Amino acid sequence: MSLTRRLLGVAAGAAVAALALSGCVAGENSSSDAAAGDTSTTINIDWATYSPLSLIVKDQGWLEDEGYTVNWVQSTGSAKANEALRSGAIDFGSTAGSAALLARANDAPQQIVDVVGQPEWTALLVPDGSDITSVADLKGKSVAAYLGTDPYYFLVQALEEAGLSINDVTVQNLAHADGWAALQSGSVDAWAGLDPIMASAEASGATLLYRNVDFNSYSVLNASESIINDHPEVVQAVVDAYEKARAWAIANPDQTAQILATAANIDLSVAETVITERSGFDIDPVPGDALAAVLAPIGAIQVANDDVESQSKLDDALSTLFAPTFAQQATS
């Protein structure tokens, strides 16, 4: 049994218990009509092609319609979004749940305020005609993966399931678009991909070597603690807009796909695959036990790989990672 699987039971129990026992959470005292507050604050928020709801909020201009000045900043991956959050370049960032946990466990002052979706947005890909036909065949091979992101943790879990470890492959730490380019050029044997780039790669002939939705963590929206504490009305306005975007996306899948195709510069048919088959919008947006259960095994990997200092740091991060009140109020 792998180290990750040995730690899973302990980590999962600790995660759920910590969440249940955590005291006052950020945003808990914000009023139900907080979004009607001062709109003089500029909202610094990211948009990302891997977060279609962010594209809808940007495209529809709902925050601007509420009177806010909005500074939209593109994030090209969870790691970049976390960097921007930590530096203060943005107040709201789109990441995978796994990346949010890693940032929090390494003392980043940010919390998850909304669960965007449960996408199947990552898988392992090989070039068309590759002689690699199983995860076990990756032993001794080079794999492109963006460290600290869902595709990387997907790779680790897939290798462990196949009886291998991350040390059995050579990981090339490449941003998602660069990973696809490396696969095309033949400089790597496989790539841990991320939609919508992954869907474009598949349409271009790349083979999905391994899929497993259970190894994908949720798509989440993070907010800096400073804006949570100083401007909860802004946080509520943003989460309200995201929940409006969720309902709009579910009701308008064709238009959502067109928005994604335009933003990502991909074929409409590829965008339709992402939106209709892989986005997972129809979920409870309130961060809680379901998300904690998914993050626990990934947290075990982070500890085992020394990406997080200790299990206690990981447990502390899980106990303070969620600020659920904003999503609760948005959907009440």
C-alpha positions in Angstrom: 0.0 0.0 0.0 1.4 3.4 -0.9 2.2 6.1 1.6 -0.7 8.2 0.3 -3.2 5.5 0.8 -1.8 4.7 4.3 -2.3 8.4 5.2 -5.7 8.7 3.6 -7.8 7.5 6.5 -6.0 9.6 9.0 -6.0 12.7 6.8 -9.7 12.4 5.8 -10.8 12.0 9.4 -8.7 14.9 10.5 -9.9 17.1 7.7 -13.6 16.6 8.4 -13.2 16.8 12.2 -11.2 20.0 11.9 -13.8 21.6 9.8 -16.6 20.6 12.2 -14.6 21.9 15.2 -13.4 25.2 13.6 -14.8 28.2 15.3 -15.9 31.5 13.7 -15.1 31.5 10.0 -14.2 34.6 7.9 -17.3 36.2 6.5 -19.5 34.8 9.3 -20.6 38.2 10.4 -21.4 39.7 7.0 -25.0 40.7 6.6 -27.4 39.1 4.1 -27.6 42.4 2.2 -23.8 43.0 2.3 -23.6 43.4 -1.5 -25.3 46.7 -1.2 -22.3 48.2 0.5 -19.7 50.7 -0.7 -18.8 50.3 -4.3 -15.8 52.6 -4.3 -13.5 49.6 -3.7 -11.8 48.4 -6.9 -12.2 44.6 -7.3 -9.0 42.9 -8.5 -10.2 39.5 -9.8 -8.8 37.0 -12.2 -10.4 35.3 -15.2 -9.2 31.9 -16.4 -10.1 29.7 -19.3 -10.1 26.7 -16.8 -12.9 28.5 -14.9 -15.7 29.2 -17.3 -17.8 30.9 -14.6 -15.2 33.6 -14.3 -15.5 34.2 -18.1 -19.3 34.6 -17.8 -19.0 37.1 -14.9 -16.5 39.1 -17.0 -18.5 38.8 -20.2 -21.8 39.8 -18.7 -20.4 42.7 -16.7 -22.5 42.1 -13.7 -20.0 43.5 -11.2 -19.6 46.6 -13.2 -23.4 46.9 -13.4 -23.4 47.0 -9.6 -21.2 50.1 -9.7 -17.8 48.4 -9.0 -14.6 49.2 -10.8 -13.2 45.9 -11.8 -9.6 45.1 -12.7 -9.6 41.8 -14.6 -6.3 39.8 -14.6 -5.8 36.6 -16.5 -4.6 33.5 -14.6 -2.9 30.8 -16.7 -3.0 28.2 -13.9 -3.6 27.6 -10.2 0.0 28.3 -9.4 -0.1 31.7 -11.1 -3.3 32.5 -9.4 -1.8 31.7 -6.0 1.2 33.8 -6.8 -1.0 36.8 -7.7 -3.1 36.3 -4.5 0.0 36.1 -2.3 1.5 39.2 -3.9 -1.7 41.2 -3.6 -2.1 41.6 -7.4 -5.6 40.1 -7.1 -8.1 39.8 -4.4 -9.9 36.8 -5.9 -8.2 33.9 -7.7 -9.4 30.8 -9.5 -7.6 27.6 -8.6 -8.1 23.9 -8.1 -8.9 22.9 -4.5 -5.6 21.1 -4.3 -3.7 24.3 -5.1 -5.8 26.3 -2.6 -4.9 23.8 0.1 -1.2 23.9 -0.7 -1.1 27.6 -0.5 -3.0 27.7 2.8 -0.7 25.0 4.3 2.2 27.2 3.3 0.7 30.2 5.2 -0.9 32.0 2.3 -3.6 34.4 3.7 -6.5 33.2 1.5 -9.7 31.1 1.8 -12.1 29.4 -0.5 -15.3 31.3 -0.7 -17.1 29.4 -3.5 -16.9 26.0 -5.0 -17.1 26.6 -8.8 -17.5 23.1 -10.1 -16.4 19.5 -9.9 -14.8 19.2 -13.3 -13.1 16.3 -15.0 -10.5 18.8 -16.2 -7.3 16.7 -16.0 -6.0 13.4 -17.5 -2.8 11.9 -18.7 -2.1 12.3 -22.4 0.4 10.8 -24.9 1.0 11.6 -28.5 -1.0 9.8 -31.2 0.7 6.5 -32.0 2.7 6.3 -28.7 3.7 2.9 -27.6 2.7 3.9 -24.0 -0.6 2.2 -23.4 -0.9 2.2 -19.6 0.2 4.3 -16.7 2.7 1.5 -15.8 4.4 2.1 -19.1 5.4 5.6 -17.9 8.2 4.1 -15.7 11.4 5.8 -16.7 9.6 8.3 -19.0 9.4 12.1 -18.9 6.1 13.7 -18.1 5.2 17.3 -18.3 3.2 18.6 -15.3 2.7 21.9 -13.6 3.9 21.5 -10.0 1.3 22.5 -7.3 -1.7 22.0 -9.6 -4.4 19.4 -10.1 -2.7 17.8 -13.1 0.5 17.2 -11.0 -1.5 15.6 -8.1 -3.5 13.6 -10.7 -0.2 12.3 -12.0 1.0 11.3 -8.5 -2.2 9.4 -7.7 -2.3 7.7 -11.1 1.3 6.5 -10.7 0.6 5.2 -7.2 -2.5 3.3 -8.4 -0.3 1.7 -11.0 2.3 0.7 -8.3 4.7 3.4 -9.2 5.8 6.6 -7.5 6.6 10.1 -8.7 10.3 9.1 -8.5 9.7 6.5 -11.3 9.3 9.3 -13.8 11.1 12.5 -14.7 8.7 15.4 -14.2 9.2 18.5 -16.4 7.6 21.4 -14.5 5.9 23.2 -17.3 2.8 25.5 -17.4 -0.2 23.9 -19.0 0.2 25.4 -22.5 3.9 24.7 -22.4 3.3 21.1 -21.4 1.1 20.6 -24.5 3.8 22.2 -26.7 6.4 19.9 -25.2 4.2 16.8 -25.9 3.8 18.0 -29.5 7.5 18.6 -30.0 8.4 15.2 -28.5 10.5 16.6 -25.7 8.3 14.7 -23.2 6.6 11.3 -23.4 3.4 12.2 -21.7 1.6 15.3 -20.3 -0.7 15.8 -17.3 -3.1 18.1 -19.1 -5.7 20.6 -18.1 -8.9 21.7 -20.0 -9.6 23.5 -22.2 -6.0 22.9 -23.6 -6.4 19.2 -22.9 -9.6 19.1 -25.0 -7.9 20.9 -27.8 -5.0 18.4 -27.6 -7.5 15.5 -27.8 -9.1 17.0 -30.8 -5.7 17.4 -32.4 -5.0 13.7 -32.1 -3.4 13.2 -28.6 -4.6 10.1 -26.8 -6.1 10.2 -23.3 -4.0 7.6 -21.7 -5.7 7.6 -18.3 -8.9 9.3 -16.9 -10.2 9.2 -13.4 -12.6 11.9 -12.2 -12.1 10.8 -8.6 -8.5 12.1 -8.9 -9.6 15.6 -9.9 -10.2 18.1 -7.2 -12.8 20.8 -7.3 -12.6 24.1 -9.1 -12.8 26.9 -6.4 -12.7 30.6 -6.0 -10.3 32.0 -3.4 -10.4 35.4 -1.7 -7.6 37.1 0.2 -8.1 37.3 3.9 -7.7 41.1 3.8 -10.7 41.6 1.5 -12.7 39.1 3.5 -12.0 41.0 6.7 -12.1 44.5 5.4 -14.7 44.3 2.6 -17.1 41.4 3.2 -19.7 43.2 1.1 -17.3 43.0 -1.9 -16.8 39.2 -1.3 -20.5 38.7 -1.2 -21.0 40.6 -4.4 -18.4 38.5 -6.2 -19.8 35.2 -4.9 -23.4 36.3 -5.8 -22.1 37.0 -9.4 -20.5 33.6 -9.6 -23.7 31.9 -8.4 -25.6 33.9 -11.0 -23.1 32.7 -13.6 -23.6 29.1 -12.5 -27.4 29.3 -13.1 -26.7 31.1 -16.4 -24.2 28.5 -17.6 -26.5 25.6 -16.8 -29.4 27.4 -18.6 -27.3 28.5 -21.6 -24.6 25.8 -22.4 -24.3 26.9 -26.0 -23.6 30.5 -25.2 -21.2 29.4 -22.4 -19.3 27.3 -24.9 -19.1 30.3 -27.3 -17.7 32.5 -24.5 -15.1 29.9 -23.6 -14.2 29.3 -27.3 -13.6 33.0 -27.8 -11.6 33.5 -24.5 -9.4 30.5 -25.1 -9.1 30.8 -28.8 -10.3 27.3 -29.4 -12.7 25.6 -31.8 -16.3 25.8 -30.6 -16.7 22.0 -30.8 -13.8 21.7 -28.3 -15.4 24.3 -26.0 -18.7 22.4 -26.2 -17.0 19.2 -25.0 -15.6 21.0 -22.0 -18.8 22.7 -21.1 -21.3 19.8 -21.7 -19.1 16.9 -20.6 -16.5 18.0 -18.1 -17.4 21.2 -16.2 -19.5 19.8 -13.4 -21.3 23.0 -12.5 -24.4 21.3 -10.9 -22.9 20.9 -7.4 -23.3 22.5 -4.0 -21.2 25.7 -4.1 -20.7 25.8 -0.3 -17.2 24.6 0.7 -17.5 21.9 3.3 -17.2 18.2 4.0 -17.4 17.0 0.4 -14.5 19.2 -0.7 -12.5 18.2 2.4 -12.9 14.5 1.6 -11.5 15.1 -1.8 -8.6 17.2 -0.6 -7.5 14.9 2.2 -5.7 12.3 0.0 -4.1 15.1 -2.0 -3.0 16.7 1.3 -1.4 13.4 2.2 0.6 13.6 -1.0 1.7 17.2 -0.3 3.0 16.1 3.1 4.7 13.0 1.8 6.4 15.0 -0.9 7.6 17.6 1.6 5.5 20.3 -0.1 3.9 20.8 3.3 6.0 20.9 6.4 4.0 18.5 8.5 0.6 16.7 8.8 -0.3 19.2 11.6 0.3 22.1 9.2 -2.0 20.3 6.7 -4.7 19.8 9.3 -4.5 23.4 10.4 -4.8 24.5 6.7 -7.9 22.3 6.2 -9.5 23.6 9.4 -9.2 27.3 8.2 -9.4 26.9 4.4 -13.1 27.4 4.0 -15.2 30.6 4.4 -18.6 29.1 3.6 -21.0 31.9 4.7 -20.8 33.9 1.4 -21.9 30.9 -0.7 -24.5 30.0 1.9 -26.0 33.5 1.6 -25.7 33.6 -2.2 -27.8 30.5 -2.5 -30.3 31.1 0.4 
